[in-house]
């Protein structure tokens, strides 16, 4: 078990035996819950048990944990006799989901599915309208051009009017 | 012929699955109910956990510690997601009510049945812990799991489990002692 290093902490030096006791108490209290739930190895549990028999401070800490555990136990007793079971609706839902995985996926992701279907319908309608020449997108707006003859000759020169 | 064999296999798997549901629905519901404090949400979480089990479990569908560990882990993750959703909804509800100038009573996360005042205090102290601490306390104290089982469920080391539980118990003892809830 480690010993507290007071040399650099600026604290007043404690006698060696006192230091060891404080340190041991800290260490014991760190594993108190492990000890109480029988999760400590035999050797360590023996050490903690021995220390607990002698140390009142650690006994008080153990009593506090015990009290908390008892209260939690009481809180748990309230539903000790309640039979927790899935409702019939949930049971049927599980069956339906394992028998129809695709439908279940659609059901779970209904927002994505609805959006995809909506986009597909809009695209289909647009394509249909264009194909049937009922609607076609407007041409891009272009600048007007003037073609004027030079010296009476016909020319291909294009004059773009200044804005 | 192959189709028939496949169908038979599927039927056997469904029967095994039903046995697994019957075995674990109680413990899982109790666990998620303690985490969420809401029966409907707990039922949803357990339902989703079992559906996931049927889809993803490749080994033999028989009750075992490995299967139980997997179920607790998935149920916990689903419960955490649900908890976040519920909190978000709660906050939205509060914000909406504030904007309208209504007075709203904060909905209780726990619908604890009639228990003594002291036990109720303990239940409230438990709710004050972080989700991870709550998970460990519930698994250890209510579900009676060992550190090793908890470590398998949570993915934490055994040392870490003990460390978190130690501080969780300390916090709870302090909260109960000071009665500042």
Contacts between the chains, C-beta under 8 A, distances in Angstrom:
chain1	res1	chain2	res2	distance
A	30	B	166	6.1
A	31	B	162	7.1
A	31	B	166	7.5
A	32	B	166	7.4
A	33	B	162	7.2
A	33	B	165	5.5
A	33	B	166	5.1
A	33	B	169	5.1
A	34	B	147	7.7
A	34	B	162	4.8
A	34	B	165	7.8
A	34	B	166	7.4
A	37	B	140	6.6
A	37	B	147	8.0
A	39	B	146	7.1
A	39	B	147	5.0
A	39	B	162	6.6
A	64	B	173	4.7
A	64	B	177	7.2
A	65	B	169	5.4
A	65	B	173	6.3
A	67	B	173	7.2
A	67	B	176	7.4
A	68	B	122	6.8
A	68	B	125	7.8
A	68	B	169	6.0
A	68	B	172	5.1
A	68	B	173	4.6
A	68	B	176	6.0
A	69	B	141	6.7
A	69	B	169	7.9
A	71	B	118	5.4
A	71	B	119	5.7
A	71	B	121	6.8
A	71	B	122	3.5
A	71	B	176	6.4
A	72	B	119	8.0
A	72	B	122	4.9
A	72	B	123	7.9
A	72	B	126	6.9
A	72	B	137	7.4
A	72	B	141	5.3
A	72	B	142	7.7
A	72	B	172	7.7
A	73	B	141	7.4
A	74	B	115	6.7
A	74	B	116	6.1
A	74	B	118	6.7
A	74	B	119	3.6
A	74	B	122	6.9
A	75	B	112	7.4
A	75	B	115	5.8
A	75	B	119	4.1
A	75	B	120	7.0
A	75	B	122	4.8
A	75	B	123	4.2
A	75	B	126	7.5
A	76	B	141	7.3
A	76	B	142	5.2
A	77	B	115	7.6
A	77	B	119	7.5
A	78	B	112	6.9
A	78	B	113	5.0
A	78	B	114	7.1
A	78	B	115	4.2
A	78	B	119	6.9
A	79	B	30	7.2
A	79	B	33	7.7
A	79	B	113	6.5
A	83	B	26	7.0
A	84	B	25	6.9
A	84	B	26	4.5
A	84	B	27	7.8
A	84	B	29	3.8
A	84	B	30	4.9
A	84	B	33	6.9
A	85	B	25	6.0
A	85	B	26	6.7
A	85	B	29	7.2
A	86	B	21	7.3
A	86	B	25	5.0
A	86	B	29	7.1
A	86	B	43	6.3
A	86	B	46	6.3
A	86	B	47	6.7
A	87	B	43	6.0
A	90	B	43	5.2
A	90	B	44	7.7
A	90	B	46	7.5
A	90	B	47	4.5
A	91	B	21	7.8
A	93	B	47	5.9
A	94	B	21	7.1
A	94	B	47	5.8
A	94	B	50	5.3
A	94	B	51	5.8
A	94	B	54	7.8
A	97	B	51	4.7
A	97	B	54	7.8
A	98	B	14	7.0
A	98	B	17	7.3
A	98	B	51	6.8
A	98	B	54	4.7
A	98	B	55	7.7
A	101	B	55	7.1
A	104	B	51	7.4
